[in-house]
Amino acid sequence: MSRRPLHLGFPWCLDRRGRTTSLDVESYLRGLVEAVLFTRPGERLHRPEFGGGLDRLVFAPADDELSRSARALVHGSLQQWLGDLVRIEEVTVDSADSRLDVRVSYTPLDGAGGPGASRTVTVRRDVVTGSAS
């Protein structure tokens, strides 16, 4: 009988039974992707270079240049920090009105609980249109 691996939940907390929460592989990997995207470089004390810094783009003008910059930033950060767990298939960034939509398609690698079909995470961020004065 094969059991799917479980991972500690993040942030660490207890469930209703008083036990440490655990996550399946899918939830764990999705959480890692989101952690990389939303952690600012310099935010973690013992790993100051960790993070994708997506929030740095919140005040950038919403245009094609922002989309290209965000795509490169996201792809590079995910490859650097999660390259041993997932293969980044595609990163698409759409900016419309005052919203930035980031879609990350990835495939879990064997060391992440078994290879599998591609998965997609979509993240939305509000951005300010136009440049700040």
JOJO-V498316 format. One record per pair of residues at least 12 apart in sequence whose C-alpha atoms are under 7 Angstrom apart, sorted by sequence separation. I is the first residue (numbers start at 1). GAP is how many residues later the second one is. If there is no record, write none. Layout:
# JOJO-V498316
i: {I I}
gap: {GAP GAP}
This chain:
# JOJO-V498316
i: {9 39 40 41 91 92 106 107 8 9 38 39 40 91 105 106 8 9 37 38 39 90 91 105 106 7 8 36 37 38 90 105 6 7 36 37 38 75 89 104 105 6 7 37 38 88 89 103 104 6 88 89 103 104 5 6 87 88 103 5 71 86 87 102 103 7 52 71 86 87 101 102 52 71 86 87 101 102 70 85 86 101 85 100 101 52 99 100 51 67 85 99 100 67 85 99 100 67 98 99 98 98 98 63 97 62 62 37 36 62 62 61 62 58 59 60 61 62 58 59 61 58 61 60 25 30 5}
gap: {12 12 12 12 12 12 12 12 13 13 13 13 13 13 13 13 14 14 14 14 14 14 14 14 14 15 15 15 15 15 15 15 16 16 16 16 16 16 16 16 16 17 17 17 17 17 17 17 17 18 18 18 18 18 19 19 19 19 19 20 20 20 20 20 20 21 21 21 21 21 21 21 22 22 22 22 22 22 23 23 23 23 24 24 24 25 25 25 26 26 26 26 26 27 27 27 27 28 28 28 29 30 31 32 32 33 36 37 42 65 66 67 67 68 68 68 68 68 69 69 69 70 70 71 88 91 108}
